[in-house]
């Protein structure tokens, strides 16, 4: 059997449901963490003396967004190293 036929049979039988559920769970957890970081950033923004913490928190937010992208695409590529959040 060719690979496309095997994938079709696997999808029909629901073999990827666990993977799909795990991916969704990972995204939900990361979304909750992003919400907390964004709230924290808002608090730091309201206090002008915490500018460095605003930048650090934004870096964390960018890293989590990038992690979600890696999970969504399903692979890590060394060429994407230049696209890492800074």
ChimeraX attribute file (.defattr): number of C-alpha atoms within 10 A of each C-alpha:
attribute: neighborCount
match mode: 1-to-1
recipient: residues
	/A:1	5
	/A:2	6
	/A:3	8
	/A:4	9
	/A:5	10
	/A:6	11
	/A:7	13
	/A:8	11
	/A:9	12
	/A:10	13
	/A:11	12
	/A:12	10
	/A:13	10
	/A:14	10
	/A:15	12
	/A:16	13
	/A:17	12
	/A:18	10
	/A:19	10
	/A:20	11
	/A:21	11
	/A:22	12
	/A:23	16
	/A:24	14
	/A:25	12
	/A:26	13
	/A:27	19
	/A:28	13
	/A:29	11
	/A:30	17
	/A:31	15
	/A:32	11
	/A:33	14
	/A:34	17
	/A:35	12
	/A:36	13
	/A:37	18
	/A:38	17
	/A:39	12
	/A:40	15
	/A:41	21
	/A:42	13
	/A:43	13
	/A:44	18
	/A:45	16
	/A:46	11
	/A:47	11
	/A:48	10
	/A:49	10
	/A:50	13
	/A:51	14
	/A:52	12
	/A:53	14
	/A:54	22
	/A:55	15
	/A:56	13
	/A:57	18
	/A:58	18
	/A:59	14
	/A:60	17
	/A:61	21
	/A:62	16
	/A:63	15
	/A:64	19
	/A:65	17
	/A:66	15
	/A:67	16
	/A:68	18
	/A:69	14
	/A:70	14
	/A:71	15
	/A:72	12
	/A:73	9
	/A:74	9
	/A:75	8
	/A:76	12
	/A:77	7
	/A:78	7
	/A:79	7
	/A:80	9
	/A:81	9
	/A:82	8
	/A:83	9
	/A:84	10
	/A:85	14
	/A:86	11
